[in-house]
Each structure stands twice: as C-alpha cells, then as structure tokens.
Amino acid sequence: MKLSKDHIVLQKQNAALEAVKHVHDGFIVGLGSGSTAAFAIEALGERMKIEGIKIMGIPSSYQAFQVAIDNGIPITTLEEHPVIDVTIDGADQLTPELYLIKGGGAALAREKIVAFASKLNVIIADLGKKVAFLGANDQFIPVEVMPFALSPVKRKLAEMGGMLTVREAKGKLGPIITDNGNALVDVVFGEVKNPAELNVSLKMIPGVAETGLFVGLTDVAYVGSVNSVEKFVVERKQFYF
C-alpha cells in the first residue's frame, strides 16, 4: 500500500522527536539539511521555548541556517566550536549497518564535514529510506565535482559503469551549484555491496570534491513508522584511507 504524504510526514516527525532527546542544555548541535532534518530543527526550537534549554547550532546549508533562524536557534561556526556535541540529519537511503546515501538536497560536502566533527551523529528517516543495500531502486549517488573537472570526471564515472546525470537547477537554465561553488553529478551504480570501497574510488578521481556515500560516520539512526520508531546503533568506524 502506498503511504499518503501525511503518513510520510508523521514517520519523519516521529523519528525527529526521538533524535532530539540526545540534545542537552549547553550543547553545540549540527543541523542537517532537508525536509526530515527540518522537523528536528523545529523540535529543538520547541524544546528551547518549553524547557528553557540553551543550545547553539551549526547549519550544514543555507536552508538549515534559515530553518534554525526561523525557530530561534542561535547560530555558531566550526571555527568557534570545532567539536560538535551531536548532529541530527536525514538520509536519502540507509542500511541497517548505517551506510548512507545523502546529498539529494545538494549539501553533501558540508553535511559530511559536520558529521565528521561530531561526537555523536544521529540520522533520522522515514521507513521508505531503509534498504538492504545502498543504490537499491535506482537510487543515485550524488558526486560533487569542481566545474573545471566536470568533463573528465563524467567520462571516468561512465567508465566505472555509472549512469550519470548532471543535476540541473530548477527555475533557471544550467547545472545546480552547491554552497561550495561546485556542480553535482548524480550517478546510478545499482546495488552497492561495498560502499566504503566505492567511496574511496570516487574520491580518488581528480576533481571530485565529495561523494554522497557516508560510511563510518553514523552512530545512531531512527527510522520512523506511523506508530513507532525503529532504532539502529552501530559502533562508528573510520573508513577513510
């Protein structure tokens, strides 16, 4: 049965309400991007009003910055607070091992930096985002690419067997540009059995700034359903070489 939009919203909200329980008074909080993370930011704003907790947020995108401001969350930076207490973010796909695909909202590089700087990284998602293997259902993997390198990177991605599309901006002509001034190439590889290996292979291509494969960066995930929330906990491992 296909869920209605209201059911999916409820799943996201349920997951977000569990995630914000990790935030305590005085915390520096990494603020993820996208519609699911926005529910967590809104819930944090409510906790500040009702419970009187004081927190500061480090947004991973302009969108997250704006949602935080709208909900009364003071903003700080990694320069001022290089270690984040907890980050709450969404995902385009996640597995029970807590491998993720992120970047549908074009903020993958900054999201990965914020996750890397966090003591605790918490992911929230609706039930439709949970899969056995990343790349299932033709889910694309975003790859952030320096504009100067776009042509050779596209050629290399095709040689690796990827079906690729340069992400186009909505409402204007031309490719979408990230907050870092780069282009995005969305690549479909099919089911990815070894995301750590693929992540390294993609990062080794000159001109690739970042990938949407998040491996070894997540501690806890909450996957919401209409009536409950499923929790996943995995000891964080470092897969960067």
C-alpha positions, 0 to 999 in steps of 0.5 A: 500500500502506498503511504499518503504524504501525511503518513510520510510526514508523521514517520519523519516527525516521529523519528525527529522527536526521538533524535532530539532527546540526545540534545542537552542544555549547553550543547553545540548541535549540527543541523542537517539539511532537508525536509526530515532534518527540518522537523528536528530543527523545529523540535529543538526550537520547541524544546528551547521555548518549553524547557528553557534549554540553551543550545547553539547550532551549526547549519550544514546549508543555507536552508538549515541556517534559515530553518534554525533562524526561523525557530530561534536557534542561535547560530555558531561556526566550526571555527568557534566550536570545532567539536560538535556535541551531536548532529541530527540529519536525514538520509536519502537511503540507509542500511541497517549497518548505517551506510548512507546515501545523502546529498539529494538536497545538494549539501553533501560536502558540508553535511559530511564535514559536520558529521565528521566533527561530531561526537555523536551523529544521529540520522533520522528517516522515514521507513521508505529510506531503509534498504538492504543495500545502498543504490537499491531502486535506482537510487543515485549517488550524488558526486560533487565535482569542481566545474573545471573537472566536470568533463573528465570526471563524467567520462571516468564515472561512465567508465566505472559503469555509472549512469550519470546525470548532471543535476540541473537547477530548477527555475533557471537554465544550467547545472545546480551549484552547491554552497561550495561553488561546485556542480553535482553529478548524480550517478546510478551504480545499482546495488552497492555491496561495498560502499566504503570501497566505492567511496574511496574510488570516487574520491580518488578521481581528480576533481571530485570534491565529495561523494554522497556515500557516508560510511563510518560516520553514523552512530545512531539512526531512527527510522520512523513508522506511523506508530513507532520508531525503529532504532539502529546503533552501530559502533562508528568506524573510520573508513577513510584511507 
